[in-house]
């Protein structure tokens, strides 16, 4: 469909995704502390306030993923952005912990619908021979947002109030809505008559793309490991007296990912997934080990470099694997499947790890997550790595 990568539609859909993730990250890194401080809740309940959003994302992706390959992508995106605006407006009504949890869930559903649509749109318009590179550049919007969002959220929370973040979030979603008006209506790959019966899946196949499941299982555990950073870094840094440095953690994280992304995308396209995945998994492990033993600002930020290169590269790499393993007409369902599993890990992580912190503490938590990723290296080998040489993309 598109012979060039840097089209108007690719740039606009990437900017829309960036604005949506600014909202996501600005709130998720501050909501745990807000819940603990405002409602005198424990770490487990604080983790739930963060994680319930991602559980909502899972449900939003399940619904959208089932129908996305038959829907008009532009209209679906507009509808989901309107839903997101309403969900964000509901934050102004929060007056109890129960209401906060409900609003977080609703916002998560809206975000899941919108982000599945932007992911499908971008994957559809990226040229086939530049899939790894193109999806990598698109994913940079999430990476940059993961730096600006937490920095902005923490800064606003410290200087003004948690509620002040809602105004910024409303502005971001309005800008995203305006940009979505200017993207093109595109046709997704159609199922030919010969394969129509084969591709009309029933049961669980309506919601999940079979070929995308193996790599998606791997991302569950990667998501759990990263959720320990995303949900608890702010509390951990305050606990060890490094709160000031923590506000720059995600800036360093994003810069590291930004620098290596063009390189890893081209390596992926030219030499295959294994040449990228194994090294960055090892770097992710190193980053978590450094985080667990840090006693200084420079070491905290040094760990961000490894975590940024690790996690920031794994997401687009695994998404590309999921898409390329699936039929072209199932790009939307493959994208949804991948992010459903990613959301499952990232959503369950804060709640489970919040309970675990009470027993092991923050430092041991990050060491345990490093060990979990060592297991992920083995899991990746059996799920995809050993078969990679025989697979055609």
N, C-alpha and C positions, 0 to 999 in steps of 0.2 A: 504494500500500500504506500508506504513512505520510503523513498530512496535515501533521504537525508536524515540525519539524527537531530540536528539543531533547528527544528521547525518552530513556528509560532506556537503550535499546539503543544509541543513537547516542553517548551519554556514555560508556558502558562500553567500546564497541569503540574509541573514541578513546583512552581511558585504557590499554587493552591495547596499542594501537599505540605509545603514548607509552613504556610500559615496555620494549617490545621495542627501540625505537630508542635508549633510554638505554644499553642493552647494546651495541648496534652502535657508537654514537659513542664510548662510553667506551673501547672497545678499539681502534677503527680509528685514533684520533689518537695512541695511545701505542705501538701494535705496531711501527711503523716504527723508532722510536727504540730500543725494546726489542730488536728484531732486530739492529740495527746495534751496540748496546752489548754485548749478551749473547753473540752469536755472531760478533762481529767481521766482520759482513757489510757490503757496500757499499750505496749508496742504491738500486741496482737491485733487490737482494734484499730490502731493507727495503720497497720499493714492492710487490714481489711478495707479501710477507706481508700487506700491507694489501689489495691488489687481488684476491688469490685468494679471499678471502671473498666478494667481489661476483661473481666468476665462479661460485662455488657458488650464490649467489642466483639467477643466471641459469638454471642447471640446475633449481633448485627451482621456479622460476616456469614453466619449460617444461613440467614434469610436472604441476604443479598447474593451470596455465592450460588444459591440454587437457581436464581432467575437471571443473573447478570449477563449470561451469554445470549439471552433472548431480549434483553431490555435495551432501550435507547440510552447510551451512556451519558450523554449530556443532560437529558431530562432527569435521569436517576441521580446524577451528581447535584443538580440544582435542588431537587427535592430533599436530598440528605443534608445539604447545607442549610436549608430552611429549618429542618428538624434540629440540626446542631445549634442554630441560633436560639430556638425556643428552649433547648436543654440548658444552654449557658445562662439564659435569662432566669431560669429557675434557681440558680445559685443564690440570687438575691433574697430568696424566700427561706433560706436555711436558718432554723432557730433551735435545732436539736440534732443529736447524733443520728437518729433514725432518718430524719429528712435529708441529712447530708449523704447517707448511704444510698437512699433512693435516687437522689439527684445524680450522684456519681454513676449509678447503674444506667439511668436513662441517657446521660451524656455519653457513656461508653457505647451504648447501642447505636446512637446517632453517628458517633465517630467511626465505629466499625463499618457502617454502611457507606459513609463518605470515603474512607480510606481504601476500602475494597474497590470502589469505583475508580478512584484516581489511579490505583495500582494496575487495574485492568486496562484502563485507557492508555497509560504510559507503555505498558507491555505490548499493546496492540500496535502502536504507532512506531515503535523502535524497529529499525531494519533488522532482518533476521541474522545477517552476518555480523551485527554489532550488538547482539543481545546482552552479553556480559558487560560490555562497556556502557551501553545505554542505560540498562537497569542500575548499573553502578552510579552513573551520574545522577539519575533520578533519585536514588537512595541518599545521595549527598544532601538533598533537601531535608531529609529526616535527620541526618547527622549534624548539619549546621543548626537545625532547630533544637537538637539535643544539647547544643552549647548555649545558644541564645535564650532558649526557653527557661532552663533552670536558673541561669544567671539573672534573667529578668524577674523570674518568679521569686527567687530568694531576695533579690534587691528590693523589690516592691514590698515583700512581706516584712523585711527589716525596717525599711524607711517609712512605710505607710501602714498597710494592713493586708491580711490575706484577702479580704473582700475587694480590695483595690485591683487585684488581679482580674476580677470578673469584667471590669470595664475594658481593660486591654484585650481580653479574650473576645469580647463582643466586637471590638474594632477589627480584630484579625479575621473573624468569621465573616464580617460584612465585606471586607476586602476580597476574601476568597470567593464570595458570592458574585461580586462584580466581575472578577477575572473569569469565572466560569461562563459568563454570558458571551464571552468572545472566543471560546474554543469551538472547533468545528464538530458538526455531527459526523461521526464516522461509522462505517459498516464493519462489523466484526466478521471474522472468517466464518463462512457458512458450512454446515454439514451437508455433504452431497447425498443424493438419494440412496446410493449404494450402502453408505455407512450410517444412515439415519437411524435404522433399527438398532444397530450395534451401539450407537452412542446415546440412545434414550434409556438412561440408567434408571433403575428403580431402587426403592429402599434407601439405604445409607448412601448409595451412589448418586442420589440427587443432590447431596450436600457436600460430598467429598470426591475429589478426583483421585482414582486409584493409583495412577503412576506417580502422583505427587506425595503420597503418604510416607514412603520410606524416609526421604530427607526431612519431611515435616516432623517425624517422630524425633529426629536428632535435635531439631530446633527447640523442642519442648525443654530439654535439659539445658541448652544454651540460654534460653530465656529465663529459667529459674536462676541460673548463676548470675546473669546480668541484673535481675531484679534485686539482688542483694545490694548492688551498687546504686541503682536508681531510687529505690525506696528508702534506703537506710544510710546513705552516705552523709546526708545532712546531720542526722542524729549522731552517727559515729564520729564525725569530725568535731562536733560540739563536745562530745564525751571525752575526746582526747585533746581538746584545746586547739583545734585547727579549723575552726569555723570560717575564718577569713579566707584561708586557702581553698576551702571547699567550694566557694562561690566561683572559683576559676577552674575547678576540676574539669567541668564539661567543656569549657573553652579549649583547654589543652587537648581533651579527648577529641573534639571536633576538628581541631587543626591537624592533628595527627592523621585522622581518617581522610581529611581533605587532601593532604599531601600524597598519601599512598593510593588513593582510590583510582586515579587515572592509570597507574601502573598495574595494580592488581586486576582491573577490568580487562586490560589488554593481555595480560598473562593468562587470564581465564579463557579468553577467546582463542588465543593462539596455542596454548599448551595444555589446557584442560583444568578441571576443578581441583584435582589433587595437588597441583603445584601451588595453589593458593591456600586451600583449606587447612592442610596439615601445618604449615608454618604459622598461620595466624592463630590457630588453636593453641599452639605452644606459647605464642606471645600473650594470649589471653590468660593462660595459666600463670605465666610470670607476673603479669600485672596484678592478679588477685593475691599472689603470694606477697608481693611488695606492699600492697594495700593492707594486708593483715599485720605486717610488722612495722609499719610506718610510725615514726616518732617526730617527724619534721615536715614542714610545708613542702620542701623540695622533693622529698620522697613520695608524698601524697600525689603531687603533680607529675612526678616521674612515672608512677603507676598508671596515671591517666593516659600516657602515651601508648603503653602496651595494651591497655584495655580498649582504647580507641581504635588502634590498628586491628586488634583481635575481633571484638564484637562488631565494630563498624564495617568490617570486610565480610564477616560471615553472613550477615543478613542478606545483602544483595547476591552473594554467591549462591547461597542455598535457595533463594527465590528463583534465580536463573536456572538452577538444576531442576527445580520443580516444574517450571514452565517448559523447559526444553525436553523433559521426559514425557510431556503430555501432548495430546493432539492439538493442532493450531486452533481449532474451533472451541477448545476447552480452556483457553488462556484465563478467562475469568474465574472458572471453577478451580483451576489449579492455583491461581493467586489467592483465592479465598481459602482453599484448603491449607496452604502454607501458613497464612496469617492466623487461621483458627488455631493451629497447633502452637504457633508462636505466642498467641494471646493466652493460650492455656498455661504455658510455662510462666509467662510474665505475670499472669493474673493470679495463679495459685501461689507463686513464689513469695510475694510479700506477706501473705497471710501465714503460710507454713513457716517461713523463715523468721517472721515476727515472734512466733511461739518458740522457735528454736533458740533465738537470742537470749531468752530468759534463762536457758540452761547452760549455754556455751559461751555467751558473750559475743561482742562484735568481732574481735580479732580472730577467734577460732571459727566464726562463721565464714569469714573470707577464706581461710585456709581450707575449710571443708568444701567451699565452692570451687577452689582450685583443684582439689581431688576429684570432684564431680566432673570437671572438664577433662581430666585425664581419662576418665571413663568414657566421655563423649568421643574422644579420639578413637577409641576402640569401637564404639558404636557406629561412628561414621564409616569406618573401614568395612564393617559387615553390611551396612545399609546401602552404601554407595561406592566407597573408595575402591574396593576390590573389583567391582564390576565396571568401573569407569573406563578402562582401556578398551573394553569390548562394546561400549555404547556409542552410538552415533548421534551427533547433535545436529 
